[in-house]
Amino acid sequence: MNYQESFLNYLKYERRFSTHTFTAYKNDLDQFVQFCTEVVGEFNVKGVDSKLIRDWVVFLMENNISPRSVNRKASTVKSFYKYLMKQEVVENNPVLNVSLPKIRKKLPLFVEENSLHHLLDDGFFENSFEGSRDKLIIALLYGTGIRLSELISLKEVDIDRKQFLIKVLGKRKKERIIPYPRSLNRVIDGYIGHKKETSEVGSPYLLITKKGEKVYEKLIYRVVKNNLMKVTSLEKKSPHVLRHSYATHLLNKGADLNAVKELLGHSNLSATQVYTHTTFEKLQNIYEQTHPRG
C-alpha cells in the first residue's frame, strides 16, 4: 500500500487543505522520502526511527535550510506518522523525541495609520478603471484584513453594501463574515462603475483585469508594492503587510484579541497574539502623556 498517497488524499479530501498548503505538505514529504531512500536504500514507514529523523534534521541544517522551514518539514512528517498511528500502521511517532532548531520570532511589519490614510485619501489613484481597482485592492486588504487568496476569490455577491459586510471563504473552506468601513462603499461604487464601462465580460469576480479575467497573485503584489512605495520605507511591501497593519491597528485601538482572531480567520489564539507587542507602543505613549513622571 502507498501510505504517502493515502495520507495526501486524506489531507486533500478529508482535511480539505488549500492547494498551496497541500503542495507544501507533498513537497516536504517527498523530500523526506528521498532522503531516507538515499540513506538506507529504500523507504519503509516502519523502519524510520528517531535517529533517522535527527540525521535528516542535521542534513537540512547543513544545507542552510532555515529553522522555520526545518520545523515546518518536521511538522509534515510528524503529521504523516500521526496519521499512520491512527491507521494502526505504526505504533510510535519517531518525530516526537527529536529536538528541533529554535525559531526566532519575527515581529510583524506594519504600515503606520497616517501613511495608509494619506495613500487612500489624498488623490494617489487615477479616476480610471485600473486606478479605481487598485485603490479598492488596497482599501479591501487594509479595511478587512483578508488574505491574498480570499481577495482574489471575492465575488460581487459576497459584498453586502447595506450592512457593510463581506463574506469570504478562508482556509480549509471556512466561511466568515467581516465588517468593513462605511467609506469603502464609495470606493466599491467608483470601481463598479468603471468595471461596467470597461469589461465586456460579466465576470462574477469582484476584481478583474482589463480583459475581464479574474486578477492573479502577481498583479496584486505589484499593485500593493507600487502603491506602498509612495508612503512607506518598509523593506517588505506585500498584501500580508496590510493584513498585519489591519490587526495591529485594531489592537492598538483597544480591540479584543479574540475578536481580532475571528476577524482574521485564525484557528488558534497564538497566531493572533503575535500582534500584541505593538500595543506596548501605545501604552508607552499613554504613560508618557499622563504619568506625572512620564
Buried (B, 14 or more C-beta within 10 A) or exposed (E): EEBBEEBBEBBBEEBEBBEEBBEBBBEBBEBBBEBBEEEEEEBEBEEBEBEBBBBBBEBBBEEEBEBEBBBBBBBBBBBBBBBBEEEEBBEEBBBEEBEBBEEEEEEBBBBBBEBBEBBBEEEBBEEEBBBBBBBBBBBBBBBBBBBBBBBBBBBBEBBEBEEBBBBBBBBEEEEBEBEBBEEBBEBBEBBBEBBEEBBEEEBEBBBBBEEBEBBEEEBBBEBBBEBBEEBBEBEEBBBBBBBBBBBBBBBBEEBEBEEBBEBBBBEEEEEBBBBBEBBEEEEEEEEEEEEEEE
